Amino acid sequence: MSELAEDLIPLLSLAILFFVGLGLGASTTLDDFRKAFKTPKAVAIGFLSQYLFMPIAAFLLTLAFQVRKEVALGTILIGCAPGGTTSNLFTYWCKGDVALSVTMSFMSTIAAFGLMPFWIWVLIENALDSAGTQVDWTTLFVGLLLIVLPTCLGLALRNYNTERKIGNRFIWKWVEILASVLGAVFLIVAVVLCFLAYGDLFSDAGYEVWSMCAILQPLGCAFGYFVSKMCGMSSTHMRTISLETGVQNFALVLAVIQLSFKSDADTLEYALMFPVCYGLMYLFWSPIIVLLFRRYCCPPLSKEEFKEVQVETDNQNNADVMREEENKERV
């Protein structure tokens, strides 16, 4: 049973990436990207926090706790991974800027094609002197493509499906619902299979691994939040950048490690130790961070902000009405 679970985990991880990317694209419009780039400063802060602070923080944690190289490899891969798409949902719950969150998630995934190999070369092959530990580049790029391509497909469907409906809903809406449900189901199944296949990792991981897992996500969120504050960003952008910095795409890392070191059981076990334990701590920290943001960091809108929200909502409603009228005229 454990061998079957080990074989299924990378496939499920890739399936999660596909369906999450598809759902992300189907829930996004081109206007979301235009809106996000009206605040380029926020995009730049989030990007630098994601790809400068997180890889270096993960590397420094491995030095501070003096873990073995295989464990450090998994830790650094998590640190240099693109932002996790669940950050978009958390941003929505925290009343953040969802358009900015979606844009940053998409940009970090595109940038990962170049920056993940760069940080692997700098931190793993050189700083750790682990040149003999080879990451499967094909798996890495396939995993990234399984996020980018479905996202583009969903985005195209959302923007071109303006007439055809099934059961009173646009096709893109059904795709968004189906992709979200399948992504969640596959994630739950993958977590269960991790327990079946690698349950011993939780007991074998020492306090060093658990300490790093407990530190990395809240450290990233705190860095993104306070750097944004120092740069004069709004509370809404501070929460958004915080979540984009701290939430990593560990499903991608699980697939890459599993397929890269499948023939080397010893390296595979230790390389998976941090990502698997990190996934468990992720389930612990994420609701706490969301609750903290909602409870203490969501000030009521000022009169000016409230008016801006009203104007934006009215504009969106007017655009929807005009689109409906244009469709009727075509018919």
Order of alpha helices (4+ residues) and beta strands (2+ residues): alpha-alpha-alpha-alpha-alpha-alpha-alpha-alpha-beta-beta-alpha-alpha-alpha-alpha-alpha-alpha
